Amino acid sequence: MSGPSLESEPLVAVRNLHVEFPSATGVTHAVRGVSFAIGREKLGIVGESGSGKSVTGRALMRLLPGSARMRADVLRFGTTDILQAGEREMRALRGGRIGLVLQDPKYSLNPVMTAGAQIAEALRAHKRLGRREARDAALALLESVRIRDPRRVHDAYPHELSGGMGQRVMIAMMLAPDPELLIADEPTSALDASVQAEILSLIEEQVDRRGMALMLISHDLPLVARFCDRVAVMYAGQVMEELPAADLHQARHAYTRGLLECLPSLSERRDRLPTLKRDPAWLAPRA
C-alpha cells in the first residue's frame, strides 16, 4: 500500500475494514476488507455509486445506522481507537477533529436556523465561546470562505441561499472547530458546473492553509487527479488500486482503466464511448 504506512503513526489508519447491513433478504457487504492510511495529505476515493466510498468515510466517524455491523483489525484516528471509543469521545471527534461536508446543503443545513446560528453552534460546542465571540468568529469564517456579504448570509436561512452559497456555509461550519481531517463527500455534485470549480478551489485553499488532511469522495476521476495527492479506486466494497494522483493515467488495474476509457474526450473523436466490462475475478478477496 502506497502512502503513509500503518506503522508510521499516520493521522488515519484503517486495516481490513468490513461494514455489513443485515436485512430480511440477506446481508449486504458494503465494505469488504478495505485498508488505507492518511497523513497530512489529500486522498481521493473514487468509484461507482454503491462501491462503498461514503460508507467508508462514515465508518471513520461511526455515523452508520444502528443495524450496521462494523469490524476491522485497525480503525484509528490519531491515538483514538474508533472501534473502542465511547460516545462522548466520538462526539468530540465528530465535527471537532473530523469535519464532514455532504453533497447537498439543502439537506445538511438546519432549515429553521440561520446560517450564522449554525456556525456559532459549532463554535460554542467545540470551543466554548461566548455568544458575542461566537458571532464574531462566525462572521470571520464566512468571510474566509469568500462570501462577499458575510453579515447578510449570517442572518439568512438556508432556503434563502443558493446551492453554492449554502455549500460555503457548510464548509465554514465544518472549519469552525479547526478539524485535523476534512471528509468531503461529493461536495460539488449538487452544484452548477460554473460553481463546482470555485468550491473545490476553496476547499483546497482551506486545507492547505490550515494544514488539514482531506478525504475527497467523488465519481470524477479527472477531478481527484487534479486536487488530490493519492487516489484509492473502489469497486464493490474493495480497493482495487491505490496510486499517486499524478499517475492516474498510468493505472494498471482493469477496472481503473475501464473507468478512464469511459470518459469523453475533447481532443479525441469517438463514435461511441466504450462500456465497462466487469470481471467476476475483481470480487475475489484481496490480500
Secondary structure, DSSP 8 states (H G I E B T S, - for coil): --SS-GGG--SEEEEEEEEEEEETTEEEEEEEEEEEEE-SSEEEEE--TTSSHHHHHHHHHT---TT-EEE-SEEEETTEETTT--HHHHHHHBTTTEEEE-S-HHHHS-TTS-HHHHHHHHHHHHH---HHHHHHHHHHHHHHTT-S-HHHHHT--GGGS-HHHHHHHHHHHHHTT--SEEEEESTTTTS-HHHHHHHHHHHHHHHHHHT-EEEEEES-HHHHHHH-SEEEEEETTEEEEEEEGGGGGG--SHHHHHHHHTS--SSS--SS-------GGGGS---
